[in-house]
Amino acid sequence: MDANLPPPMVSTGFLPTGSLLESLIHISNEVMSMERNAFVQVKNASAMIRRIKLLSSLYEEIQETNTPLPPSSILCLTELFSVVQRGKLLIQGCQEGSVLWSLVQTETISSQFQGIVNEIGRALDILPLTLLNLTADTKEQVELLHKQAKRVELFVDNREIQRREEIFQLMAITNEKTEKEKGYLDYRKINEVFSGIGLATSFDYDQEISKLRAESEKQKGTGGLIVVSNINNLTSLLSSVKSMLFNDDETDKTNHDSRQTTTSFSNYHSSPCSSYSQLIFSNIPDEFRCPISLDLMRDPVIIASGHTYNRNSIAQWINSGHQTCPKTGKRLIHMALIPNYALKSLIHQWCQENNVPLIEATSPSSSKTNYTKRKSMEEEVNHVSATDTAISAVKMTAEFLVGKLATGSTDEQRQAAYEIRLLAKTGMEDRRIIAEAGAIPFLVAFLGSDDPRNQENSVTALLNLSIYENNKVLIMSAAGAIDGVIDVLQTGKTTEARENAAATIFSLSMIHDYKAVIGAHPRAVPALVRLLSDGTAAGKKDAVTALFNLAVCGENKRNVVVWGAIPLLIEILINDQAGITDDALGVLALLLGCSEGLEEMRKCRVLVPCLIDLLRFRSGKGKEHSITILLGLCKDGGDEVARRLLLNPWSVPALQGLAADGSSKARRKADALLRLLKRFCVQTHTPVG
């Protein structure tokens, strides 16, 4: 199958693939050659090095194939380079930093190792393995690493915790002892504790003290007084222990040297500059000016009306609540911002010819603020810089892929939809960027594709994008979006496409106003009920959760009942192979609010015994939903259901157990149902089964 794939599309906006792979291989080799610290984060560092080693075989094989790479794989490799850099710095910090301070911070550092492994997993989310010419062994290794990275758990070494406790105990003892009493301290025990973390000679102590003082200086800007005080206490402990063990009065020997390691920035002066908005370029062509700001458009985008604006200006206009075109005043049918590549190219050419900067200069005050931030993060991983780089890379990738959706060949469009699907899985910021690049209208158009993979990729990409709240509005506003999603739900060319269409309806209906809009569509509810009937376990779960969301809206309840959902939901309660009993109970509880639903449930002879069994054997939400349904069936004319309930020998004990041990909500409803049944017994003289 892979042999028939078209040649991968190539984006030229990134670091050249060869340089990127060489950089990855080089930094991976650096990490693999690093010595492990024998005293802190031994297992976490070893596991990190092992994972980076596994990835290096991927880089080498890609390099050997020497073929163009899809843009999403280049983005993945770019993000992996950033992650491996941070992993290298973390391992270096454990090697070269203070062992004592690392022990104090052991949970935090362990969490950082876990976070970096999780980031490896997120980066691999967007690696299109099916598009890469890799051996089966390498693919299997990468897939296994991906799964492990996604589910890796926090590991904190108990030996490190024990060592830390021993040091804290020594600190408490030495603080309590007077000078005379310190002569009776167990020096052998003290030496054993500190030898266990690598402090065996006077020189070792001097080095550790120097590292602690350097850490104290660094933390003064960011860590707060308590952190600095804790580090100083550790320094005092070491100085005291060194003096006792080695009779060395020069415990402050490294003081001046360690203080000289901090850099002074008092002579720093930012170069004077002015913001671009304060410059006047009288010769800017009118067609290059944004109609809103009248400034040069550096990132021109087309809106639904067909007019072009600078991205920042029109985004502010839309985000402030406007839904109209600033020029024409007409309502926009969708809010997507589609890059105007042709105009952008002309503007860039004009800027180069006239020596106009393509990026706005920053003001002196802004420069000073940014520099202060950089200073406070000295010798630490620059997460802000890494994030900015990642956002820039995602934006470049998204714009490239949307361009292929708009103008590419059929094969390029199929591949672009697949890569957008992968990219939209990775995070909220990525979903926002993809939507701003104008992907949504094109993905909606591909919902009607005759190509099963294109249709599946498009609906799944829309599902992933809809997780970001603002994108729900953009999708619902896109012409033909709801019709297209429901078409896929009803007659999708693959099972996964139908299931993901149901999940998309669930996601979109999280916004209350859209519950009524979707529910009013004549084909939405029947298509969901059909999926509930003949779908896979995953499909049934998608269908029942979407029906739950729609049934929250009063106008939709009758539709759900009329189209035959209740028998299917009860069947799920009796024989739940999809693991969605609680979800089905939730929908039935909502349908009690509809007279047709209430009547149909009261007529069902198998429902009451099933609910009693769920009261006995289910836990949590399942019990709450079950008691809610039973109470609703019995009150206000539910005498026949109450009679059937009383004739069941397990009903009253189950209700009494729930009234005693259930949640507050379940206890309250169980008490109410027991009182109702008691009144019914008195009125009708019905014996209890």
Secondary structure as GFF3:
##gff-version 3
##sequence-region A 1 689
A	DSSP	three_ten_helix	2	4	.	.	.	ID=ss1
A	DSSP	alpha_helix	17	32	.	.	.	ID=ss2
A	DSSP	alpha_helix	42	65	.	.	.	ID=ss3
A	DSSP	alpha_helix	71	96	.	.	.	ID=ss4
A	DSSP	alpha_helix	99	104	.	.	.	ID=ss5
A	DSSP	alpha_helix	106	125	.	.	.	ID=ss6
A	DSSP	three_ten_helix	129	131	.	.	.	ID=ss7
A	DSSP	alpha_helix	136	151	.	.	.	ID=ss8
A	DSSP	alpha_helix	158	176	.	.	.	ID=ss9
A	DSSP	three_ten_helix	181	184	.	.	.	ID=ss10
A	DSSP	alpha_helix	187	195	.	.	.	ID=ss11
A	DSSP	alpha_helix	202	219	.	.	.	ID=ss12
A	DSSP	alpha_helix	224	246	.	.	.	ID=ss13
A	DSSP	alpha_helix	255	259	.	.	.	ID=ss14
A	DSSP	three_ten_helix	276	278	.	.	.	ID=ss15
A	DSSP	three_ten_helix	286	288	.	.	.	ID=ss16
A	DSSP	beta_strand	300	302	.	.	.	ID=ss17
A	DSSP	beta_strand	308	310	.	.	.	ID=ss18
A	DSSP	alpha_helix	311	319	.	.	.	ID=ss19
A	DSSP	beta_strand	338	339	.	.	.	ID=ss20
A	DSSP	alpha_helix	341	353	.	.	.	ID=ss21
A	DSSP	alpha_helix	364	376	.	.	.	ID=ss22
A	DSSP	alpha_helix	383	407	.	.	.	ID=ss23
A	DSSP	alpha_helix	410	423	.	.	.	ID=ss24
A	DSSP	alpha_helix	428	436	.	.	.	ID=ss25
A	DSSP	alpha_helix	439	445	.	.	.	ID=ss26
A	DSSP	three_ten_helix	446	448	.	.	.	ID=ss27
A	DSSP	alpha_helix	452	466	.	.	.	ID=ss28
A	DSSP	alpha_helix	469	477	.	.	.	ID=ss29
A	DSSP	alpha_helix	481	491	.	.	.	ID=ss30
A	DSSP	alpha_helix	495	508	.	.	.	ID=ss31
A	DSSP	alpha_helix	512	519	.	.	.	ID=ss32
A	DSSP	alpha_helix	524	534	.	.	.	ID=ss33
A	DSSP	alpha_helix	537	551	.	.	.	ID=ss34
A	DSSP	alpha_helix	554	562	.	.	.	ID=ss35
A	DSSP	alpha_helix	565	574	.	.	.	ID=ss36
A	DSSP	alpha_helix	581	591	.	.	.	ID=ss37
A	DSSP	alpha_helix	595	603	.	.	.	ID=ss38
A	DSSP	alpha_helix	607	617	.	.	.	ID=ss39
A	DSSP	alpha_helix	621	634	.	.	.	ID=ss40
A	DSSP	alpha_helix	639	647	.	.	.	ID=ss41
A	DSSP	alpha_helix	651	661	.	.	.	ID=ss42
A	DSSP	alpha_helix	664	684	.	.	.	ID=ss43
###
